[in-house]
Amino acid sequence: MFKTLTYIKSNIVTSILIGMVIGLIAGWFIDTSPLRGLVTILSFLMVYPMMVTLDFSSLFSKGNIKLQLITQLINFVYLPLMAYVFGLIFFNEFPYMRLAILLIALLPTSGMTVSWTIMAKGNAKEAIRMIIIGLILGGLLTPFYINVLLGESIQIPFMDIFSQILIIVFIPMFLGFITQYVLTKRFGKATFKKSIKPVFPLFSTLFVVVLITLVMSLRSVMIFNNPTMIPRIIVPVFLGYTLMIVTIHFIGKRLFEFSDRIALINGTVIRSLSLALAIALTTFDSVGPEVALVIAIAYIVQVQMAAWYVKRSIKSYHAQISSSK
């Protein structure tokens, strides 16, 4: 079982593509609407394992205030404004695509932020702090941003968004903290970090793929009736991630040393797409297939962009080491 889960996590792009295809085919031949009630459950199961792995104690340790401040200004000022403008330019007549882009921009960082930061020789401690601060701020600010920026285009169930964020963000965060505390007390910190902690992200990734498969099946007929939808989404998503990397790399290079710059990039460019998908699907009853498509495509683009930047950063790191000798 764990071999299968590890394969899915290691090949997330391929797994998501396979899940999308299976969902589309299944939804064309079978009515999967009775399964819609599983969306909230799957969303919770997708987020909870990620919360168990967070190092909550890092939130109270002394850190780089300037780095954290710049990171959250990018996350909650620059990127939401960028998403709003992109939505108007590319999806002006498709409010739910604009919603998907905005949700991606409003929910920063995921568990992969730390993994990519470590691989690229960045400041992992600050990356962990970015995740926790970003999740808390994102959970609190998202309903207000959506209401202000999209209230004229979409009927915003303000209190529903708050209640779903409570279910999908803060309750899993609390349970994740409790789970981590109990497991650490039972098995010790060393065993938890080495043997237990790495298992949880495997299940989170599995439920991401299962949820995307289910959503594609629920919207299969509509997607097949609109074959131009996918290419229409790919271009702005790719351009958006490219612009994010270029501009944030420039900011990081001007303000921070190498390790902090890597944390800044991964704490901003990598988005919490699982949360974005969960909030969209559990809050907006009339949400169209375009939301799931935008976020699924964002998964694919984000992984490729992050992998490219990590390779580039590793080369830069070794070049610095060689030049200093």
ZILIN-V749335 format. One record per helix or strand of 2 or more residues. SS is the DSSP state (a for helix, b for strand). FROM is the first residue (numbers start at 1). LEN is the number of residues. Records with the same first field share a line. If there is no record, write none. Layout:
SS->FROM-LEN, FROM-LEN
//
This chain:
a->2-9, 12-18, 33-20, 56-5, 65-26, 95-12, 112-8, 124-27, 158-30, 189-30, 220-5, 229-27, 258-9, 273-11, 289-36
//
